[in-house]
Amino acid sequence: MNAKVWLVGAGPGDPELLTLKAVRALRSADVVMIDSLVNPAVLEHCPTANVIGVGKRGGCRSTPQAFIQRLMLRYARQGKCVVRLKGGDPCIFGRGSEEADWLRERSIEVELVNGITAGLAGATHCDIPLTLRGVARGVTLVTAHTEDDSALNWQALAQSGTTLVVYMGVAKLEDVRRALLAGGMAASTPVAMIENASLPQQRACYSDLTGMYDAAVGFALKAPAVLVIGDVAARGASQEVFSQDQRAMALALERARMQG
């Protein structure tokens, strides 16, 4: 596997969601270039590799994309097996295909390895199915942040009848809310805002479309987070209420036990 670049999705954060193929690539790696959102625990699969941080975070100092590409090229031309380890999936808002094309144009062998994307994992951890018979017949993944600041066709998205999963939307919550309402989406549409998908510190805030900005402010929602917008999000909200009731009942039983 020498002289090759693997573009590997590390998943949303939970190291147990790493695929077997990703583990195989890591075990073969001479050099691992790791993004800032990747859980460092996955590095146990490549204990002898040279690990290089190449983080890219919105609003923070980031490693330039051109530098990352040149670095991959340099190590590959040295005969190294290089793993570019990305959060989530490399081909869902991860520039995987761009990097693969750039390297292949320079005669470097490249293989992409899928990872579980944050929208799917975060929703599942909240008991939200992104598709559900009779409720949501499809799912649309979009990003609220574009490199050229071009606008999405929010009217088409609002009327698509699919569950919307919005990435990189924390800084543009109010813009997303207004655009979907203006596009004709019902004000009562359920919304789940999920922070740190799949990690032990995952949190979720539930609202409807009208109140989602105020709810997020009150919740102190922070990136990385995904928005799940659609009727299926109500399942997560009902599960959260049920969990709160369970906790209250358990507390009451414990108090009764101690008093008795």
Beta strands, then each sheet from edge to edge (+ up, - down):
strand 1: 4-9
strand 2: 31-34
strand 3: 50-53
strand 4: 81-86
strand 5: 109-113
strand 6: 139-143
strand 7: 163-167
strand 8: 190-195
strand 9: 203-208
strand 10: 225-229
sheet 1: 3+ 2+ 4+ 1+ 5+
sheet 2: 6+ 7+ 10- 8+ 9-
end
